[in-house]
């Protein structure tokens, strides 16, 4: 894999240019590959619960890790690192493949997959990473080094791992557990560069990027971008002050994300997200929602709850879906609409049916997101090559203004649409 002009990882070399029939069975977006429902049935059998949005699961929870400072070091409730650490501590796995900070001077990237084998190494991977990564190195390591492993990833990565396990007996045997992350979309590497532009920091001087700096005294959904520079100084800014700081608008989004219908890592053994509903979204300490799909991990979690090491409360499918309501609208309702104008030559097999049956304003919102995602890469590339950051930043602010007018009924355009459609919320 290598970087393209837009800061996204794309296939490089001979294999990317020749036909590879076997690859169609493991690419998570291939119409020839099994979908999430089929993968879950094959891996998990029949679960206690099934929901059209969440997939199969045994139990759902809201809460946080109560032991060991896991909550404090995580972006949310610390549950991802806690489960990974527990698997290592119990000897259920020998290593965990997850994303950790990388040295941009040595590796040319800020984050990369690594296999961690200790609690100390695991903690280096805590917090959110909105940055392109790829798994070839850790998969080769798993193939070459016997043992049992857990893999942490976003939905399409976990789906790819499950499809690959069906084709590769070594990975089938050695990958014991998959820990999935709820996902809105993948960003390009240029998102970090945009932070640097707006914080007046040369990207070559940036040594570390944090996308969600945690502050227990502020609501969890008040994101703060934080950069550490070569001289040890730091610069930061709240997302709402950034030209491209509205996550839902789709700045720097990978185009494939517009054709994904899995929000909650349906093929993972256990999956984690943020509890984006009150009172949890106002709790700056962070709170997770957890979907336990593998019964063995269910036993691990309930034992820890009984010991007071996890502070979790059981919830139903509707609660979990509500915490990710915006993601489901974009990936289900929005996807159904986007399928109506996808390229005719693009073969797609999705679990939603194409439909144009939407109010005008929602159609405009989805089209605006698509335009921002597509045009933003080009505008940023032009501004970058010309050495004119202001070109991108002015475009981004104008695009964000239009998007928020459509979405939140702000400004003259928003008020006009509100009168036209009776004030219905398009978000």
Buried (B, 14 or more C-beta within 10 A) or exposed (E): BEBBEBBBBEBEEEEEEEEEEEBEBBBBBBEEBBBBBEBBBEBBEEBEBBBEBBBBBBBBBBBBBBBBEBBBBBBBBBBBBBBBBBBBEEEBBBBBBBBBBBEBEEEEBBBBBBBBBEEEBBBBBBBBBBBBBBBEBBBEBBEEEEEBBBBBBBBBBBBBBBBBBBEBEEBEEBBBBBBBBBBBBBBBBBBBBBBBBBBEBEBEEBBBBBBBBBEEEBEBBBBBBBBBBEEEEBBEBBBEEBBBBBBBBBBBBBBBBBBBBBBBBBBBBBBBBBBBBEEBBEBBBBBBBBBBBBBEBBEBBBEBBEEEBBBBEEBEBEBBBBBBBBBBBBBBBBBBBBBEEBEEEEEBEBEBEBEEEBBEBBBBBBBBBBBBBEEBBEBBBEBBEEEEBEBBBBBBEEBBBBBBBBBEBBEEBBEEBBEEBEEEEBE
